[in-house]
Amino acid sequence: MGSALMVIASEPTNAESVVVDKKPEIFQATNEWREIPPGQHLPGGLWVRINLATGLKEARLLE
């Protein structure tokens, strides 16, 4: 029983896009409830609430 592996190197063409990794944005919490924008990461030490009817996500600092 054998196995084979084929590796083919290729350069992206004009039709392909190259994805560049960037640091994720960190949510800047305050003492007031603030909406969490899509794609932002949450640091530890926050209250988080999610409105199950609307899907709104909010966070604030622990008191």
C-alpha positions in Angstrom: 0.0 0.0 0.0 1.5 3.2 -1.1 0.6 6.8 -1.2 1.5 9.7 -3.4 1.6 13.5 -2.8 1.9 16.0 -5.6 2.8 19.6 -4.9 2.4 22.2 -7.7 3.6 25.7 -7.3 1.8 28.4 -9.0 1.7 32.2 -9.0 -1.7 34.0 -8.6 -3.2 35.3 -11.8 -4.9 38.6 -12.3 -8.2 36.8 -11.8 -7.1 35.5 -8.4 -6.9 37.8 -5.3 -4.2 37.5 -2.7 -5.4 37.6 0.9 -3.2 39.6 3.2 -3.6 38.7 6.9 -4.0 41.8 9.1 -4.3 42.1 12.8 -8.0 41.9 13.9 -9.4 45.0 15.4 -9.9 44.9 19.1 -13.2 46.3 20.6 -12.6 49.4 22.7 -14.9 49.1 25.7 -16.2 51.9 27.8 -18.5 52.0 30.9 -21.5 52.4 28.6 -23.1 49.7 26.4 -21.6 49.9 22.9 -22.5 47.9 19.8 -19.8 45.4 18.8 -19.0 45.9 15.1 -18.8 42.8 12.9 -15.3 41.3 12.9 -14.0 42.9 16.0 -12.4 40.8 18.7 -13.4 41.2 22.4 -10.8 41.5 25.1 -11.5 39.8 28.4 -13.2 41.5 31.3 -16.4 42.7 29.6 -20.1 42.3 30.1 -21.6 41.1 26.8 -25.3 41.1 25.9 -27.1 39.8 22.8 -30.6 40.7 21.9 -32.1 37.4 20.7 -34.9 39.1 18.8 -32.7 41.5 16.8 -29.2 39.9 17.0 -27.7 43.2 18.3 -24.5 42.5 20.2 -23.2 45.0 22.9 -20.5 45.0 25.4 -19.2 47.2 28.3 -16.5 47.1 31.0 -17.1 45.3 34.2 -18.0 47.6 37.1 
